[in-house]
Amino acid sequence: MSTFDSHPTRANAGLRLYGRRVLMRPLVPSDFAAWSDVRRRNRQWLTIWEPQKIKHAPDPETDRDAFSARCSIRDRERQNGTAYTFGLFVNQNFAGEVNLNSVQRGALMTGTIGYWIDQAQAGQSYIAEGVVVMCRYALEDLGLHRIEICIVPRNSNSRRVMEKLNIRDEGTALRFLEINGVWEDHMRYAITAEEWNERRDELSERWF
C-alpha cells in the first residue's frame, strides 16, 4: 500500500509515495550527481519527446546551481499547489521522474501527469507503477477529480504504459504541445475520480 507521510502542500523533502517496487519523492540538491548522470546518458532517448530548452539558460544537467534552483522552483510549486514533481527511485537508485503538472482547482479540479525513465530501466513497468501511485495521490490525497496524460502518437513506449493500465483514450488534440521545436499532436488519456474508485482495488492489488 502506498504511504504518505507529509502534508501534500508542504514544501519539504519529507513527502514519500510508495508502490510495490518504487519510491517517489521530491528531488533535492544532493540528487544532482545521480540526476545529471541519468539525464546525460539518456539525452538522445529523452530529448526527442521534450520541449526545447531555453537557449543560453543554465542547464540543470550540467550546472549544479541550476539543478538546485530547479529543486527550489519545484518546492514552491508544491507549496502553491500548482505542480507536484517526484523523482522515481528503484532499489534506492534514481531512475526517472513522474510529475503532476498544471494543477487547477475550482470547477476543473484537474492535473496532467508526465513521466520519463532511464532507458536502462525501461520495459519493467516501473513507470506504470509510478503513474498508479501518482493517480492515487492526486485523486485521493489532493482531492482532484480528473487526471490527464498527453502523449505524442508515435511515442509507442509511453502509449504502452496507458495500454497496460487500461487508461481511457479521449482522442487526439492537434498541434497540442511544442515538442523538440515542433507543435505536435497528442493523444489525450484520462482517468476520473469515479473511474479510480471503481478500479482502486484492482489497481492496488497489482501495483501496491
Backbone hydrogen bonds, N-H to C=O, Kabsch-Sander energy under -0.5 kcal/mol:
donor,donor_aa,acceptor,acceptor_aa,energy
10,R,7,H,-1.7
12,N,10,R,-1.8
15,L,12,N,-0.5
17,L,24,M,-2.6
19,G,22,V,-2.6
20,R,207,W,-2.6
23,L,89,F,-2.2
24,M,17,L,-2.9
25,R,87,G,-1.7
31,D,28,V,-2.9
32,F,29,P,-1.8
35,W,31,D,-2.8
36,S,32,F,-3.3
37,D,33,A,-2.2
38,V,34,A,-2.1
39,R,35,W,-2.6
40,R,36,S,-2.7
41,R,37,D,-2.3
42,N,38,V,-1.5
43,R,40,R,-1.2
46,L,42,N,-2.2
47,T,43,R,-2.7
48,I,44,Q,-0.6
49,W,46,L,-2.3
50,E,47,T,-1.3
57,A,54,I,-1.6
62,T,59,D,-1.5
63,D,59,D,-2.5
64,R,62,T,-0.6
67,F,63,D,-2.1
68,S,64,R,-2.4
69,A,65,D,-2.4
70,R,66,A,-2.1
71,C,67,F,-2.2
72,S,68,S,-2.1
73,I,69,A,-2.5
74,R,70,R,-2.3
75,D,71,C,-2.1
76,R,72,S,-2.2
77,E,73,I,-2.3
78,R,74,R,-2.1
79,Q,75,D,-2.5
80,N,76,R,-2.5
81,G,77,E,-0.9
81,G,78,R,-0.6
82,T,77,E,-2.2
83,A,77,E,-0.9
84,Y,100,L,-2.9
86,F,98,V,-1.2
87,G,25,R,-3.5
88,L,96,G,-3.2
89,F,23,L,-3.1
89,F,87,G,-0.5
90,V,93,N,-2.7
91,N,21,R,-0.7
93,N,90,V,-1.9
95,A,88,L,-3.2
96,G,88,L,-1.1
97,E,116,W,-2.0
98,V,86,F,-2.0
99,N,114,G,-3.1
100,L,84,Y,-2.9
101,N,99,N,-0.6
101,N,112,T,-3.6
103,V,82,T,-2.5
104,Q,110,T,-2.9
108,L,105,R,-1.3
109,M,105,R,-0.8
110,T,104,Q,-1.8
111,G,146,R,-1.3
112,T,101,N,-2.9
113,I,148,E,-2.7
114,G,99,N,-2.4
116,W,97,E,-2.1
118,D,95,A,-3.2
121,Q,118,D,-2.1
122,A,118,D,-0.5
122,A,119,Q,-1.0
124,Q,121,Q,-0.8
129,E,125,S,-2.0
130,G,126,Y,-2.4
131,V,127,I,-2.7
132,V,128,A,-1.9
133,V,129,E,-2.4
134,M,130,G,-2.5
135,C,131,V,-2.6
136,R,132,V,-2.3
137,Y,133,V,-2.1
138,A,134,M,-3.0
139,L,135,C,-2.9
140,E,136,R,-2.2
141,D,136,R,-0.9
142,L,137,Y,-2.4
144,L,138,A,-2.6
145,H,109,M,-3.1
146,R,109,M,-1.8
147,I,191,I,-2.6
148,E,111,G,-2.3
149,I,189,Y,-2.6
151,I,187,M,-2.6
155,N,152,V,-2.4
156,S,154,R,-2.0
159,R,155,N,-2.1
160,R,156,S,-1.9
161,V,157,N,-0.9
162,M,158,S,-1.2
163,E,159,R,-2.2
164,K,160,R,-2.8
165,L,161,V,-1.8
166,N,162,M,-0.8
167,I,162,M,-2.2
168,R,190,A,-0.8
170,E,168,R,-0.6
170,E,188,R,-3.6
173,A,186,H,-3.0
174,L,172,T,-0.5
176,F,173,A,-0.7
176,F,184,E,-1.5
177,L,184,E,-1.6
179,I,177,L,-0.6
179,I,182,V,-3.4
180,N,50,E,-2.1
182,V,179,I,-1.7
184,E,177,L,-2.9
184,E,182,V,-1.0
186,H,173,A,-2.3
187,M,151,I,-3.6
188,R,171,G,-3.1
189,Y,149,I,-3.0
189,Y,187,M,-0.6
190,A,168,R,-2.3
191,I,147,I,-2.2
193,A,145,H,-2.5
196,W,192,T,-2.7
197,N,193,A,-2.6
198,E,194,E,-1.7
199,R,195,E,-1.7
200,R,196,W,-1.4
203,L,199,R,-2.8
204,S,200,R,-2.8
205,E,201,D,-2.3
206,R,202,E,-1.3
207,W,203,L,-2.4
208,F,204,S,-2.3
